[in-house]
Amino acid sequence: MLITVNTQAQIVIKEKVEINPAGEDIQNEYPVSSFDPCGNYPNQEYHQVVYSCSMYPIEPYQQLFPFQGGGSSSTFNSNRYYQIEIIEGSDYAYMEKVEYQDTFGVIHPREYLGSYLTGVKGNELSGTGEYMMLFDPGNPAIQRAGTYLRENPSLYYIHFDNYDQTEVNVTVKITDLDSNIVTYWYTTIVNPQLVIANQQLENDTVLHYYSKDVSLKLNNTKFPCLHPGYGGCPPDNVTFNIEITEGQQYGIIKNEETDETNTIFTGISWQELNSTIFTYYANGVQPDSAATVRIRHSSNDAEIPPMEFEFKVKRNTIPPPSEGGAIYIQLDKKLVMPSDTVNIYLKWINEIGDTLEFAPIQRFQIELAEGSEYGRMIDVESGQTGDNFNDAGREIKLIIEDNITEETAKITIVAQCDLLIWGGRIPINGAVKLREEEATERNKQKEPITPEFIIVGNHLIGVEEVIINKTPIVVEIIPEEISAGDTARIVVKKRQQDGSIVEFPAEQEFEIGMLEGCLLGKLSSGGTDTNYINGATQPIYFIADSSADSGLVKIRVGLKDSTTGNRSNKGGLQTEAGEYCFLNTFESVIYKDADVKVEKKYEILLGETKYYQARYLNGKLVIDELLGPNLWNGGLTYDVWGENPVTIVEGDKPGVGVYWGKEKPVWEGTTITGNLAKGLIRLVGRYWEEGKTYKVKLTARTQNGDEASIVIEVKKPSKLGNNIAWSKDVFGNDLNIDELCIKWSGKLGIPPQFIKGQMRRETSSHYPFYPTYLYEPWTTQFKAFKDDKSLITNPFFVQENTTTFNPTTPNHSNVKDYHYPTEPVSVWYMIENYSTIVHTSPPGGWRKYGERQATKNSSKEDGVLYFYGVYETPQSIYNKYKKEAYNKYKVKEYPLKEPLANNEARENFIKFFRDEWDGGVSGNRKGLKNIKAQTRIAASYGLLQLTYPTAIGGAVNYPINLENLPEELLETENIKWAFNLLTYYINDALKSQMDKNGNWQEGLEGTYLNRIWKSWNKFKPGYPEEVLRFSNNYKPGK
């Protein structure tokens, strides 16, 4: 998961090329690279391909593709110091320290570091905290390119910039200053193939006086690419153009950086394009209704085709705000009911915000710009009635109509005037003109007003709204949608004349009844639960029936003892008794209706399997939840689920909250009983986390176009299996295994019973689910060091002359079956103490590395050696000695000599391994009594038995340092490292097993059996089936 950040400010513009849009385009001077980060990249280790204009943390582990990264060797040791040097391609790459804010709140600006950096500590270069895996949000089954991002990211980044070459190479030399180890990392920078983004929107409209962003944007042709650094930048000689090609008279384009306006901008550089917003302002001619404006985006690069889009400029009846003051439309009430009267008085708000009276001679143009059908105006001075006056005085009355069908409506009042002021000494901005005729005409005095006493100033505008609400009460239902068995609160508040909403007094009584949805639940107030309550006081509730199907409940709330009713129904509400969900007649004349939607509650436990079908019920398509994988009662027998039946309703994961399948095997225990019948779908709860909600919508669509859907919530199980499993951690504290499994299961999307089943298989049969330690003398002791010779340099490798561990082992008091050694011992010491190969009873108390078994002709003490079907090397060598001894004593002819032969074979086996065997490692010491046991490295730890060599590998990345002891993998919180490996196998299985429709080719259980658990333990036949068998005992339960 290659973490990149696209940059905009790092491009050096060598030359700004002004172009004529009508002239010739330049030809692209670079051919397409043979490499591309979005699909075609090299498979060599420590090589990567990136786009120009990308930046990454300097630590290679956070840059390279998983198969290129070199595992933990590509990470920085947090306690070591490093030198970073760009030794090739320094013209195309540089390092920087990004801007940051320190703990004191001081902001440190970005710092250019160039091609050389030395003496920086590893934790500064890589960041701190856990490495976090990223997945493609469009397809969570696919892990993104690159590796990880740190919880606390690095401040040190490397930039890759290549503008006009086909591809360039950059080599970075990394020197560990503590060990002088040098590593080289190679990057090829290529240019992406870019296109201008299509910004056409359906029904795109801009009101006159308003604006919209018309900036040119570029997309990579690979969009959306799994490589997070897709995008890049064009060559630095490419410039861009933005122009209006149709409807130039309706507005202009403005460069918001320079304030320049025009209908065309040409020669825009990439740097300017990414730092500037270009805005279209619809401030030209106002169309009669709507007019088309077309914008063209283009470049001087023939390889980047132009793109056009259009939108409508729509007539706007409300003018923009005026400058230099405004008209204050003073209303005696803003919230009204039908037949109300609103008194309007017009005042002047000047430039400094003071409210003043207009001069008596001031005249106004006033209109009902919106909602004129809901009322009419009266000019108090002239007595005229209408919805538009050109010569009105300061006082107006607005009469609201009696009969309004809508529950709520709005009237918008717009007033305009040219300001008239008495006396020429008052300063006013704007053009000043004298209008003697109008001054004389408006004069209310006996003597005429001469022009020098009248000043005409700014054009002022005022806008105000009147809200019409047929009922003065507000009813809220919280929440508006509930599931069966849930409760919603009905909150009733009072709307005052000024529009404010306040609480009713606690003693206020209400009449409340259910109009529709009679069977879906009950109303509740003061201990009464029914469909109708006359005299209810708050709080009032609606309680959905626990078995309710989906439906809509309509509730009416009336104000008791009201003296004024709804103005359009003064005679009261005329209904017949029993017309609704109650026999009473609804009496209140002031009332409000509200709805609550009841959804049948569909839940699925995390890890639980449920089956669903679709069928027709009373002519309507419905979805049924089934008890098992069998169609029921007319279930449709063809596929109704399609390719995308499950979608996210709520949740913070990129994937849906359930697994689904409509084809793959039905399992009974560890046996496949067949595929799902057509028409069925299986869901398995996938995600759940404390404090989060995961809901999905399951949708069925029939061949004739009918559709049905249900919402399913993933819930936490209370236990896994019949009983909650308890154990103790390494410190002796109680540990709830079920809670631990559920926590990690819900976070990672693994069925919790799978985790618990694997824990049961991996931990001690004597102490299930206890932190378990197991040293592996027959396998990991030697095989791991053959596979990875770097383990010899591991800080926990025990040298042959070592007598103590450094660092010492931690203080763990509860490790099963046996405690790990706290000081160096020999390999043979471990085998002798934890087996019955040498002694009839193991000195260490547990048989781990081999045991004697009785046969028909021999007792257990004189029996044959058995290595559990796991340890092939000792078993095969013992069988050789046994064959020789049986031949020597002619056991077939003389069966009673079998004990003698068995003991001789065992003694020869002991002598060989104790005194002669070198572990198959050339140059090693002879005899396991002379070889130190790597009890810290060659061991598996914890509830999932993660081996230390695997833990420090590239799939897990447990840190290799003295602060992270191998034995600490036993601690509960460190189980996360085992889950890193498990999710690695899961991601690998998802990539190889999912088809284009999201189905797992082998089904859920089949994928875990054949891909995940088999990868976990390749050497134990039947291991996956054992895990599944245990898992089936731990099905999620309530």
Sequence and secondary structure as in RCSB ss.txt:
>XXXX:A:sequence
MLITVNTQAQIVIKEKVEINPAGEDIQNEYPVSSFDPCGNYPNQEYHQVVYSCSMYPIEPYQQLFPFQGGGSSST
FNSNRYYQIEIIEGSDYAYMEKVEYQDTFGVIHPREYLGSYLTGVKGNELSGTGEYMMLFDPGNPAIQRAGTYLR
ENPSLYYIHFDNYDQTEVNVTVKITDLDSNIVTYWYTTIVNPQLVIANQQLENDTVLHYYSKDVSLKLNNTKFPC
LHPGYGGCPPDNVTFNIEITEGQQYGIIKNEETDETNTIFTGISWQELNSTIFTYYANGVQPDSAATVRIRHSSN
DAEIPPMEFEFKVKRNTIPPPSEGGAIYIQLDKKLVMPSDTVNIYLKWINEIGDTLEFAPIQRFQIELAEGSEYG
RMIDVESGQTGDNFNDAGREIKLIIEDNITEETAKITIVAQCDLLIWGGRIPINGAVKLREEEATERNKQKEPIT
PEFIIVGNHLIGVEEVIINKTPIVVEIIPEEISAGDTARIVVKKRQQDGSIVEFPAEQEFEIGMLEGCLLGKLSS
GGTDTNYINGATQPIYFIADSSADSGLVKIRVGLKDSTTGNRSNKGGLQTEAGEYCFLNTFESVIYKDADVKVEK
KYEILLGETKYYQARYLNGKLVIDELLGPNLWNGGLTYDVWGENPVTIVEGDKPGVGVYWGKEKPVWEGTTITGN
LAKGLIRLVGRYWEEGKTYKVKLTARTQNGDEASIVIEVKKPSKLGNNIAWSKDVFGNDLNIDELCIKWSGKLGI
PPQFIKGQMRRETSSHYPFYPTYLYEPWTTQFKAFKDDKSLITNPFFVQENTTTFNPTTPNHSNVKDYHYPTEPV
SVWYMIENYSTIVHTSPPGGWRKYGERQATKNSSKEDGVLYFYGVYETPQSIYNKYKKEAYNKYKVKEYPLKEPL
ANNEARENFIKFFRDEWDGGVSGNRKGLKNIKAQTRIAASYGLLQLTYPTAIGGAVNYPINLENLPEELLETENI
KWAFNLLTYYINDALKSQMDKNGNWQEGLEGTYLNRIWKSWNKFKPGYPEEVLRFSNNYKPGK
>XXXX:A:secstr
    EE SS           TTS  B   S   S BTTTB   STTEEEEESSEEEESSGGGTS GGGS GGGGS
  TTSEEEEEEEE TTSEEEEE  EE TTS EE  EEEETEEEEEEHHHHH EEEEEEEEETTEEEEEEEEEEEE
EE  SEEEEE  SSSSEEEEEEEEEETTTTEEEEEEEEEE   EEE     TT EEETT EEE    EEETT S 
SSTT      TT  EEEEEEE GGG EEEETTT  EESEEEEE HHHHHH  EEEE  S   SSEEEEEEEEEES
BTTS  EEEEEEEE  SS    SS EEEEEES SEE TT EEEEEEEEE TTS EE   TT  EEEEEEE GGGE
EEEETTT  EESEEEEE SEEEEEE S   SSEEEEEEEEEEEEEEESTTS  SS  B  HHHHHHH  SSS   
GGGEEEEEEEEEEEEEEEES SEEEEEESSEEETT EEEEEEEEE TTS EEE  TT  EEEEEEE GGGEEEEE
TTEEESEEEEE SSEEEEE TT  SEEEEEEEEETT SS  TT TT     TTSSSSSS    SSEEEEEEEEE 
 EEEEBT EEEEEEEEETTEEEEEEESSSS  SS   S  S S  EEEEE SSSS SEEEESSSEEEETTEEEEE
  TT EEEEE    TT   EEEEEEE TTS EEEEEEEEE  SEESSS  EEE TTS EEEHHHHHHHHHHHHT 
 HHHHHHHHHHHS SSSTTS BEEE TTTHHHHHHHH GGGGGSTT   TT  S SS     S  BSS   SS  
BHHHHHHHTSSSSSSS TTS   S EEE BTTB STT EEE TTT HHHHHHHHHHHHHHHHHTTTTT GGGHHH
HHHHHHHHHHHHHHHT  TT TT  SSGGGSB  TTTSEEETTTTEEHHHHTSTTT    STTS GGGGGSGGGH
HHHHHHHHHHHHHHHHHHB TTS BTTHHHHHIIIIIIHHH TTSTTHHHHHHHHHTT  EE 
